[in-house]
Amino acid sequence: MNGFGELVKTLGPTRLAAMGAVAAILVGVFAFIMLRISTPQMTPLYTDLTFEDSSAIVSQLESLAVLHELRNDGSTILVPEEEVFRTRMRLAEQGLPLGGSVGYEIFDKADTLGTTSFVQNINHTRALEGELARTIRSIGRIKAARVHLVIPERKLFQRDFQPPTASIVLNVRGSLDPGQIRAIQHIVATAVEGLQPNFVSIVDETGRLLASGAGEEGEGFIASSLQERAQSMEARLRSQVEEIVNSVVGVGRSRVRVAMELDHNRITETQETFDPDGQVVRSTQTREENSSTIGRAGAVTAGTQLPETGQQTGEDANRNISNQAEEIVNFEISKSTKTEVVEAGGVRRVSVAVLVDGIYVPDANGDLVYEPRSAEELERIALLVRSAVGFDKGRGDTVEVVNLRFAQAPNSVLAEVEPGLFEFTRSDLMRFVELGVLFLIAVLLTLFAVRPLVKRILTAEEAPVPALAGPEGAAAEQALLADGGAGATGETPAVETDEAGDPRIAWLEEAQAQGAVQVATIAKVGDLIEEYPHEAVSIIRSWMNEAA
């Protein structure tokens, strides 16, 4: 303890304060590094939340004692990475997040006792709108959705029934293709009884009409459907051609483009054909007629009473008998009726363009040298492409295979790195970078800030000797320094031997001479102190400060 006290007195208050500051800085820096390393990695639990969902989720996290952070004005909640899935499952038990809409859970919280049918219908519509909005938000590129349903009430003795309609407002990232828009229409239509997809209107956040919902599928709808079909067929053919060409020229050494032209006309054709040679008896009608007349003399008959025959009497009466036969035969000519409907979307023409790179052969120096492909090889590739796309020369299909040099040579293509034993995610890499930066800061701070400061504290500084005032003071200082330096050299005097060769006598003589010089020097210094007392006090004070 005495030694420690002496060390403290020797260092002085200035150096002790500097050492305390250095220690405080070191403790603060390393404490920050340790806290930063030990702090759990925070990852988003949910993003793009509404204020209602954020408040409900935060209250649940506080009750579960889960560490969390709020960012982006409360729309993003972060939790430790190892607690993400467990926290989501716990929140799912509570039905969170709601997504800013109310679903079928409205019937779990409401008291149905005494509720009117009107309120029940309103709650059912709200629940259906909320569930549809949640389903639509699960589709990619859709940030938020609002659904409004108009379901007319069915009345008794009503003949005309008005179909239900729906309107949807979407907040999307980027833009939606026609296929996604129709998918949303069909999702809503199949969830509502009696709703047709063409009665669903869709608008984005900018007010742009994506689907009119007018109830009629116009030419625009049909054209978009055909365009989507053409794109799908082109993508399928392109993948098939690329697969077969890449197996010949190498992966990344070919470019394939397919253009398909579809027929947008819908044709309905009806034909009736009659065959005159193919006659078939359809029906036969036969008619026979017999007629006879017999007269008697002297007899009174109905015929004798007529004026024309009244004068014929006796045996002069005529006897007439007639027979008539008639046959009608109806023949049916064979007839065939054919109705053919050709829907829109038929393939009218296919055009395929294939660009292949040449061959790279190493030369004597090992460098790759470009060589074009032969015409025979290009023709074989074209033959494979024609077979793959179903080439039809009659409808005007074209297939072109061209060999050109690519701007990027094969040796400059980045090879795909196979995943090794340790696979790190992007968050892991960012964590490693953060730790590396903190370690580098600690090392630089230790080398360039702490180390020089500690060295300066522990190393004694040489205080300059103040100059005495006046010419006499300067002379006195020079005399003091010169005499003091001569006496304080501490060098061992040279040992000389006498004539007899005894070294002790020479050493004693030298010591006596040095003692006389020191006595003279001390007397001279005393005289100077008496003549210049103030300057002497200043020099002694400077020596004391230097010792402290």
ZAMARGU-4260 file (C-alpha; in steps of 0.2 Angstrom, whole numbers, plus 5000, padded with zeros to 4 digits):
<rodrens>
0) 5000/5000/5000 | 5014/5012/5004 | 5022/5008/4987 | 5005/5011/4978 | 5003/5028/4988
5) 5020/5033/4982 | 5016/5029/4964 | 5000/5039/4966 | 5010/5054/4973 | 5023/5052/4959
10) 5010/5052/4945 | 5001/5068/4951 | 4983/5073/4949 | 4985/5077/4930 | 4991/5060/4925
15) 4978/5052/4937 | 4964/5062/4928 | 4971/5057/4911 | 4972/5038/4916 | 4954/5039/4923
20) 4948/5047/4906 | 4957/5033/4897 | 4949/5020/4908 | 4932/5027/4906 | 4933/5027/4887
25) 4940/5010/4886 | 4925/5003/4897 | 4913/5013/4887 | 4919/5006/4870 | 4921/4988/4876
30) 4904/4989/4885 | 4896/4995/4869 | 4904/4981/4859 | 4899/4968/4871 | 4881/4974/4872
35) 4880/4975/4853 | 4886/4958/4851 | 4875/4951/4864 | 4860/4960/4858 | 4848/4948/4849
40) 4846/4950/4830 | 4829/4959/4827 | 4819/4953/4812 | 4802/4960/4806 | 4787/4951/4813
45) 4774/4960/4803 | 4775/4974/4790 | 4763/4986/4783 | 4751/4985/4798 | 4737/4997/4801
50) 4736/5006/4818 | 4723/4995/4825 | 4733/4979/4821 | 4749/4987/4828 | 4741/4992/4844
55) 4733/4975/4847 | 4749/4966/4843 | 4760/4977/4854 | 4748/4974/4869 | 4749/4955/4866
60) 4768/4956/4865 | 4769/4966/4881 | 4758/4953/4889 | 4769/4939/4883 | 4785/4948/4888
65) 4792/4947/4871 | 4806/4960/4866 | 4800/4971/4852 | 4803/4987/4842 | 4792/4998/4832
70) 4798/5006/4815 | 4791/5015/4801 | 4778/5025/4812 | 4772/5009/4820 | 4768/4999/4803
75) 4783/4987/4806 | 4786/4977/4822 | 4802/4968/4825 | 4806/4954/4837 | 4821/4943/4840
80) 4825/4931/4826 | 4823/4916/4836 | 4806/4921/4843 | 4798/4925/4826 | 4788/4909/4822
85) 4783/4906/4840 | 4776/4923/4842 | 4767/4922/4826 | 4759/4906/4832 | 4754/4914/4848
90) 4746/4929/4839 | 4737/4918/4827 | 4728/4910/4842 | 4721/4928/4846 | 4716/4931/4828
95) 4730/4944/4824 | 4733/4953/4813 | 4716/4957/4807 | 4722/4966/4792 | 4712/4981/4795
100) 4696/4972/4792 | 4683/4961/4801 | 4680/4943/4796 | 4669/4930/4802 | 4676/4932/4820
105) 4663/4946/4821 | 4650/4932/4825 | 4661/4926/4839 | 4661/4942/4849 | 4643/4948/4846
110) 4629/4942/4857 | 4616/4935/4845 | 4602/4935/4858 | 4590/4948/4853 | 4599/4953/4837
115) 4587/4957/4822 | 4589/4949/4805 | 4594/4966/4798 | 4609/4967/4809 | 4613/4949/4805
120) 4613/4952/4787 | 4624/4968/4789 | 4637/4958/4799 | 4637/4944/4787 | 4641/4956/4773
125) 4655/4964/4783 | 4662/4947/4787 | 4661/4942/4769 | 4670/4958/4763 | 4683/4956/4776
130) 4687/4938/4772 | 4688/4942/4754 | 4700/4957/4757 | 4711/4946/4767 | 4711/4933/4753
135) 4715/4946/4740 | 4730/4953/4750 | 4738/4936/4751 | 4741/4937/4732 | 4758/4944/4727
140) 4761/4963/4723 | 4745/4967/4733 | 4748/4978/4748 | 4730/4982/4753 | 4713/4978/4747
145) 4695/4984/4751 | 4680/4975/4745 | 4662/4982/4744 | 4648/4970/4740 | 4630/4974/4734
150) 4619/4959/4737 | 4600/4964/4733 | 4588/4958/4745 | 4576/4945/4738 | 4558/4949/4740
155) 4542/4939/4739 | 4532/4939/4723 | 4546/4947/4713 | 4549/4943/4695 | 4564/4952/4690
160) 4580/4948/4700 | 4594/4960/4700 | 4611/4951/4701 | 4624/4956/4715 | 4639/4966/4711
165) 4656/4970/4719 | 4669/4983/4718 | 4687/4981/4724 | 4700/4994/4727 | 4718/4988/4727
170) 4735/4995/4732 | 4748/4986/4722 | 4766/4986/4720 | 4770/4989/4702 | 4756/4983/4690
175) 4745/4967/4688 | 4744/4957/4672 | 4727/4953/4665 | 4728/4935/4672 | 4729/4941/4689
180) 4715/4953/4687 | 4703/4940/4681 | 4709/4928/4695 | 4703/4941/4708 | 4686/4943/4699
185) 4684/4924/4699 | 4689/4923/4717 | 4676/4936/4722 | 4662/4929/4711 | 4664/4911/4717
190) 4663/4917/4735 | 4646/4926/4733 | 4631/4917/4728 | 4624/4923/4711 | 4638/4934/4707
195) 4646/4933/4690 | 4664/4938/4686 | 4660/4951/4674 | 4650/4960/4687 | 4666/4963/4698
200) 4674/4981/4696 | 4692/4983/4700 | 4701/5000/4703 | 4719/5003/4709 | 4725/5016/4721
205) 4729/5028/4707 | 4710/5027/4701 | 4715/5017/4685 | 4701/5006/4680 | 4707/4988/4679
210) 4690/4979/4676 | 4674/4988/4672 | 4662/4976/4679 | 4649/4982/4666 | 4642/4964/4665
215) 4647/4961/4647 | 4663/4953/4640 | 4668/4965/4626 | 4681/4964/4613 | 4694/4971/4625
220) 4691/4956/4637 | 4692/4944/4623 | 4708/4952/4616 | 4717/4952/4633 | 4712/4934/4635
225) 4719/4929/4618 | 4735/4939/4621 | 4738/4930/4638 | 4735/4914/4629 | 4748/4919/4615
230) 4761/4924/4628 | 4758/4907/4637 | 4761/4897/4622 | 4776/4907/4616 | 4784/4904/4633
235) 4781/4886/4632 | 4788/4884/4615 | 4803/4895/4620 | 4807/4884/4634 | 4806/4869/4624
240) 4817/4876/4610 | 4830/4883/4623 | 4831/4866/4631 | 4835/4857/4615 | 4847/4870/4608
245) 4857/4873/4624 | 4860/4854/4625 | 4869/4856/4608 | 4878/4873/4610 | 4879/4874/4629
250) 4870/4883/4642 | 4869/4902/4639 | 4876/4901/4622 | 4859/4903/4613 | 4845/4916/4613
255) 4827/4910/4607 | 4812/4921/4603 | 4795/4915/4598 | 4781/4925/4590 | 4764/4917/4588
260) 4750/4925/4579 | 4733/4919/4584 | 4716/4920/4574 | 4704/4932/4583 | 4689/4927/4572
265) 4675/4916/4579 | 4667/4906/4564 | 4651/4897/4564 | 4647/4887/4548 | 4632/4877/4544
270) 4631/4866/4528 | 4616/4856/4521 | 4621/4843/4507 | 4608/4834/4496 | 4612/4818/4487
275) 4601/4815/4471 | 4607/4797/4469 | 4602/4792/4486 | 4583/4791/4485 | 4572/4783/4498
280) 4553/4779/4497 | 4546/4789/4511 | 4527/4785/4509 | 4515/4776/4497 | 4497/4781/4494
285) 4485/4770/4484 | 4467/4775/4479 | 4454/4764/4471 | 4436/4769/4465 | 4422/4758/4458
290) 4405/4764/4451 | 4390/4754/4443 | 4372/4759/4437 | 4358/4746/4435 | 4340/4750/4427
295) 4324/4740/4427 | 4309/4741/4415 | 4291/4746/4422 | 4298/4748/4439 | 4296/4764/4448
300) 4313/4769/4455 | 4321/4785/4460 | 4330/4786/4443 | 4314/4785/4433 | 4307/4799/4443
305) 4320/4811/4438 | 4316/4823/4423 | 4331/4817/4412 | 4327/4799/4415 | 4308/4799/4417
310) 4305/4795/4399 | 4315/4780/4399 | 4304/4766/4404 | 4304/4747/4402 | 4318/4738/4395
315) 4326/4754/4387 | 4336/4758/4404 | 4355/4758/4403 | 4367/4748/4415 | 4384/4757/4417
320) 4399/4750/4428 | 4416/4760/4430 | 4432/4755/4440 | 4447/4768/4444 | 4463/4765/4453
325) 4476/4778/4459 | 4493/4776/4468 | 4505/4790/4474 | 4523/4786/4480 | 4533/4799/4489
330) 4552/4798/4488 | 4565/4807/4500 | 4582/4813/4494 | 4596/4810/4507 | 4602/4826/4515
335) 4616/4829/4528 | 4617/4845/4539 | 4634/4850/4546 | 4637/4864/4559 | 4655/4868/4563
340) 4660/4881/4576 | 4678/4888/4575 | 4682/4897/4591 | 4695/4911/4592 | 4712/4908/4597
345) 4718/4896/4583 | 4736/4897/4578 | 4738/4906/4562 | 4757/4907/4561 | 4772/4904/4571
350) 4789/4913/4569 | 4805/4907/4578 | 4821/4916/4579 | 4837/4907/4586 | 4853/4915/4589
355) 4868/4904/4593 | 4886/4908/4598 | 4901/4901/4589 | 4914/4889/4594 | 4929/4894/4605
360) 4944/4884/4603 | 4960/4887/4613 | 4976/4891/4603 | 4994/4888/4606 | 4995/4901/4620
365) 4979/4894/4629 | 4968/4908/4624 | 4951/4905/4617 | 4949/4909/4598 | 4932/4911/4591
370) 4926/4901/4576 | 4909/4902/4567 | 4898/4886/4566 | 4896/4877/4550 | 4881/4878/4539
375) 4878/4860/4541 | 4877/4862/4560 | 4865/4877/4558 | 4854/4867/4547 | 4853/4852/4559
380) 4849/4865/4573 | 4835/4872/4562 | 4828/4855/4559 | 4827/4851/4577 | 4818/4868/4580
385) 4806/4864/4567 | 4801/4848/4574 | 4800/4855/4592 | 4788/4869/4587 | 4777/4859/4575
390) 4783/4868/4559 | 4769/4870/4546 | 4775/4877/4529 | 4757/4878/4523 | 4752/4891/4536
395) 4767/4902/4533 | 4778/4897/4548 | 4796/4903/4548 | 4811/4897/4558 | 4828/4906/4557
400) 4844/4900/4565 | 4858/4913/4564 | 4876/4911/4570 | 4884/4927/4578 | 4897/4930/4590
405) 4891/4935/4608 | 4898/4950/4616 | 4902/4940/4632 | 4914/4926/4629 | 4913/4910/4639
410) 4928/4913/4649 | 4920/4929/4656 | 4904/4920/4661 | 4903/4918/4680 | 4903/4900/4685
415) 4889/4895/4696 | 4896/4891/4714 | 4890/4876/4721 | 4884/4878/4739 | 4897/4872/4752
420) 4895/4865/4769 | 4891/4881/4777 | 4877/4891/4769 | 4874/4908/4776 | 4859/4919/4773
425) 4859/4938/4769 | 4855/4942/4787 | 4870/4931/4793 | 4882/4940/4781 | 4876/4957/4787
430) 4879/4951/4805 | 4896/4946/4801 | 4900/4962/4793 | 4893/4972/4808 | 4904/4962/4820
435) 4919/4964/4809 | 4917/4983/4809 | 4915/4984/4827 | 4931/4973/4830 | 4940/4984/4818
440) 4935/5000/4827 | 4940/4993/4843 | 4958/4988/4836 | 4960/5005/4828 | 4955/5014/4844
445) 4967/5004/4855 | 4982/5006/4843 | 4980/5025/4838 | 4971/5032/4853 | 4973/5022/4869
450) 4991/5016/4867 | 4999/5033/4863 | 4989/5041/4878 | 4994/5027/4890 | 5012/5028/4884
455) 5012/5047/4887 | 5005/5045/4904 | 5018/5032/4910 | 5033/5041/4902 | 5041/5055/4912
460) 5042/5071/4903 | 5057/5082/4903 | 5052/5100/4908 | 5061/5114/4901 | 5072/5124/4912
465) 5066/5142/4913 | 5079/5155/4908 | 5085/5168/4921 | 5081/5186/4918 | 5095/5198/4912
470) 5112/5195/4906 | 5118/5191/4923 | 5105/5178/4925 | 5109/5170/4909 | 5127/5169/4914
475) 5122/5162/4931 | 5111/5149/4923 | 5125/5144/4911 | 5137/5143/4926 | 5124/5132/4936
480) 5121/5120/4922 | 5139/5119/4917 | 5145/5116/4935 | 5131/5105/4939 | 5133/5095/4923
485) 5151/5093/4927 | 5148/5087/4944 | 5133/5076/4940 | 5141/5066/4925 | 5143/5051/4937
490) 5157/5045/4925 | 5170/5034/4934 | 5187/5042/4933 | 5200/5035/4923 | 5211/5023/4933
495) 5230/5028/4931 | 5245/5019/4939 | 5260/5028/4946 | 5278/5025/4943 | 5278/5010/4955
500) 5262/5003/4946 | 5250/5004/4961 | 5233/5008/4954 | 5225/5013/4971 | 5236/5028/4974
505) 5231/5035/4957 | 5213/5032/4961 | 5214/5041/4977 | 5223/5056/4969 | 5209/5057/4956
510) 5195/5056/4969 | 5203/5070/4979 | 5204/5081/4963 | 5186/5078/4959 | 5181/5082/4977
515) 5190/5098/4976 | 5181/5103/4960 | 5164/5098/4967 | 5168/5109/4983 | 5172/5124/4972
520) 5157/5121/4961 | 5145/5121/4976 | 5153/5136/4983 | 5151/5145/4967 | 5133/5140/4965
525) 5130/5146/4983 | 5137/5163/4978 | 5126/5163/4963 | 5110/5159/4973 | 5115/5173/4985
530) 5116/5185/4971 | 5101/5179/4961 | 5089/5172/4974 | 5073/5174/4963 | 5080/5165/4948
535) 5087/5151/4959 | 5069/5149/4967 | 5062/5147/4949 | 5075/5134/4944 | 5071/5124/4960
540) 5052/5125/4957 | 5055/5119/4939 | 5065/5104/4946 | 5051/5100/4958 | 5038/5100/4945
545) 5048/5089/4934 | 5050/5077/4948 | 5031/5077/4952
</rodrens>
